[in-house]
């Protein structure tokens, strides 16, 4: 039996209310447990956490089920790739050293079963969005990050959670993929002018989509807020979007 590659994004672990946050994490861990024996590799394509910031000696509380399960999977020899999203881009070295993930702060191109993949969360692929790109440059500025880390974790994490939750309330209705008018589609189309890509995989849009672009297939992953349990699998020939997987 051919093993598969699995992709998931926008789990937003820790997003309140607390009862739904705990159940979402338990469901995510059950999903990881259900695929580990048949996984050639696992790609977590951004915003796994609703907020993540690593201080020198402190990381956000919670997520022990997830971190333990990921460590178990990587210890077994299955590679897990963790991509920075716009909610969990402040990764230093804790996830790599403690759970064994391969961390990607930007897009990643790789060959899986002789097929070329371009994988990215997708939030930084629209240079025309000047407002967001400016905000991203602030969030990733080394000096400003160091200044933020000087805040006590109770203050820094508390402020970030409040800000992120307000953003969710403001932006949820916009979570759609706009087909040919979407910046991710336009990015992939331009990319294909100079490179041979078989499959694109994006997160960030919070809504699943599969669309053909020239000779490639573009896949936009579902989130785990509105569609708990959604993921994509690749068997060496085709990608399959699974929105409500059984036994998970």
FIMI-259153 format. One line per 10 residues: number of its first residue (from 1); their letters; for each residue x, y, z of C-alpha. Coordinates in steps of 0.25 Angstrom, whole numbers, plus 5000, padded with zeros to 4 digits. Each point is the difference from the previous one (the first is absolute). Layout:
residues N
NUM> A> X,Y,Z | ...
This chain:
residues 248
1> XXXXXXXXXX> 5000,5000,5000 | 5006,5014,4996 | 5001,5009,5012 | 4994,5014,4998 | 5004,5014,5003 | 4990,5008,5009 | 4998,5015,5000 | 4992,5009,5010 | 4999,5014,5004 | 4993,5011,5008
11> XXXXXXXXXX> 4997,4991,5012 | 5001,5013,5009 | 5003,4992,5013 | 4996,5008,5012 | 4989,5009,4993 | 4989,5001,5010 | 4990,4997,5005 | 5008,4990,5009 | 4991,4988,4999 | 5001,5001,4984
21> XXXXXXXXXX> 5015,5002,5001 | 5002,4988,5008 | 4991,4991,4991 | 5007,5006,4988 | 5014,4996,5005 | 4995,4986,5004 | 4994,4998,4986 | 5013,5005,4994 | 5008,4990,5008 | 4990,4989,4997
31> XXXXXXXXXX> 5003,5003,4985 | 5015,5000,5002 | 4999,4987,5007 | 4991,4994,4989 | 5009,5003,4988 | 5014,4998,5007 | 5001,4985,4995 | 4997,5004,4986 | 5007,5013,4999 | 5013,5002,4991
41> XXXXXXXXXX> 5000,5014,5005 | 4991,5010,5007 | 4999,5015,4996 | 4994,5010,5010 | 4998,5012,4991 | 4999,5012,5009 | 4991,5005,5012 | 5001,4987,5007 | 4999,5009,5013 | 4991,5012,5001
51> XXXXXXXXXX> 5012,5006,5007 | 5014,4996,5002 | 5012,5008,5005 | 5013,4994,5006 | 5007,5007,5011 | 5014,4996,5004 | 4995,4991,5011 | 4985,5000,4998 | 4990,4996,4990 | 4984,5001,5000
61> XXXXXXXXXX> 4993,4991,5010 | 4992,4989,4994 | 5001,4991,4988 | 5007,4988,5007 | 4991,4990,4993 | 5004,5006,4986 | 5015,5002,5004 | 5001,4986,5006 | 4993,4993,4988 | 5009,5007,4990
71> XXXXXXXXXX> 5013,4996,5007 | 4995,4986,5000 | 4998,5000,4985 | 5013,5006,4997 | 5007,4991,5010 | 4994,4988,4992 | 5007,5006,4987 | 4989,5007,4993 | 5004,5014,4996 | 4990,5011,5005
81> XXXXXXXXXX> 5002,5014,4993 | 4995,5012,5008 | 4997,5013,4992 | 4999,5014,5006 | 4987,5006,4998 | 4996,5014,5004 | 4995,4996,5014 | 5012,4991,5003 | 5012,5006,4993 | 5008,5003,5013
91> XXXXXXXXXX> 5007,4986,5000 | 5015,5000,5005 | 5005,4986,5003 | 4991,4994,5010 | 4991,4992,4990 | 5012,4995,4993 | 5007,4995,5012 | 4989,4995,5008 | 4991,4994,4990 | 5009,4997,4988
101> XXXXXXXXXX> 4993,5008,4989 | 5006,5006,4988 | 4996,5015,5001 | 4998,5008,4988 | 4998,5015,5001 | 4997,5002,4986 | 4995,4992,4988 | 5006,4987,4997 | 5002,4992,4987 | 5002,4985,5000
111> XXXXXXXXXX> 4999,4988,4992 | 4990,4989,5006 | 4999,4987,4992 | 5006,5007,4988 | 4990,5011,5000 | 5004,5015,5002 | 4993,5007,5012 | 5000,5014,5004 | 4995,5002,5014 | 4997,5013,5007
121> XXXXXXXXXX> 4991,5005,5011 | 4997,5011,4990 | 4999,5013,5008 | 5012,5006,4994 | 4998,4997,4985 | 4992,5013,4996 | 5010,5011,4999 | 4989,5010,4996 | 4994,4999,5014 | 5009,5011,5006
131> XXXXXXXXXX> 4993,5001,5013 | 5002,4985,5004 | 5014,4999,4994 | 5004,5012,5009 | 4993,4994,5012 | 5008,4987,4997 | 5013,5007,4999 | 4997,5006,5014 | 4997,4987,5006 | 5012,4993,4995
141> XXXXXXXXXX> 5010,5012,5003 | 5011,4994,5009 | 5001,5012,5008 | 4985,5002,5003 | 4999,4985,5002 | 5011,5002,5011 | 4993,5011,5006 | 4987,4993,5001 | 5007,4988,5006 | 5004,5010,5011
151> XXXXXXXXXX> 4986,5000,5005 | 4995,4991,5011 | 4994,4987,4993 | 4987,5003,5007 | 4999,5014,4994 | 5006,4996,4986 | 4991,4987,4998 | 4988,5007,5006 | 5001,5012,4991 | 5002,4991,4988
161> XXXXXXXXXX> 4988,4991,5003 | 4991,5012,5001 | 5005,5006,4987 | 4999,4987,4993 | 4986,4997,5004 | 4995,5013,4996 | 5006,4998,4986 | 4993,4987,4999 | 4986,5007,5003 | 5003,5010,4989
171> XXXXXXXXXX> 5005,4991,4989 | 4993,4987,5001 | 4990,5004,4989 | 5011,5002,4990 | 5006,4986,5001 | 4998,4996,4986 | 5008,4996,4988 | 4996,5009,4988 | 5004,4991,4989 | 5007,5007,4988
181> XXXXXXXXXX> 4999,5014,5008 | 5007,4995,5012 | 5015,5004,5002 | 5004,4986,5003 | 4995,4996,4986 | 5007,5011,4994 | 5013,4997,5007 | 4999,4985,4995 | 4997,5005,4986 | 5012,5008,5000
191> XXXXXXXXXX> 5009,4990,5006 | 4996,4990,4989 | 5006,5010,4990 | 5014,4996,5004 | 4999,4987,5008 | 4994,4986,4999 | 4991,4998,5012 | 4990,4989,5001 | 4993,5003,5012 | 4998,5013,5009
201> XXXXXXXXXX> 4996,4999,5014 | 4995,5012,5008 | 4993,5003,5013 | 4996,5014,5006 | 4987,5001,4992 | 4992,4992,5010 | 4992,4993,4989 | 5003,4988,4992 | 5002,5001,4985 | 5006,4992,4988
211> XXXXXXXXXX> 5002,5006,4987 | 5008,4997,4988 | 5010,5011,4995 | 5007,4997,4987 | 5006,4986,5002 | 5000,5001,5015 | 4990,4998,5011 | 4998,5010,5011 | 4995,4996,5013 | 4995,5009,5011
221> XXXXXXXXXX> 4999,4993,5014 | 4988,5001,5009 | 5001,5005,5014 | 4996,4993,5013 | 4991,5011,5005 | 4988,4999,4991 | 5004,4986,4994 | 5007,4992,5012 | 5007,4988,4994 | 5003,5005,4986
231> XXXXXXXXXX> 5013,4996,4993 | 5006,4996,4987 | 5008,4987,4996 | 5009,4997,4989 | 5002,4986,4995 | 5010,5002,4990 | 4991,5003,4988 | 4988,5008,5005 | 4997,5010,5012 | 4987,4997,5007
241> XXXXXXXX> 4993,5010,5009 | 4993,4994,5012 | 4991,5010,5007 | 4993,4991,5011 | 5009,4988,5001 | 4995,4988,5007 | 5005,4994,5013 | 5007,5013,5004
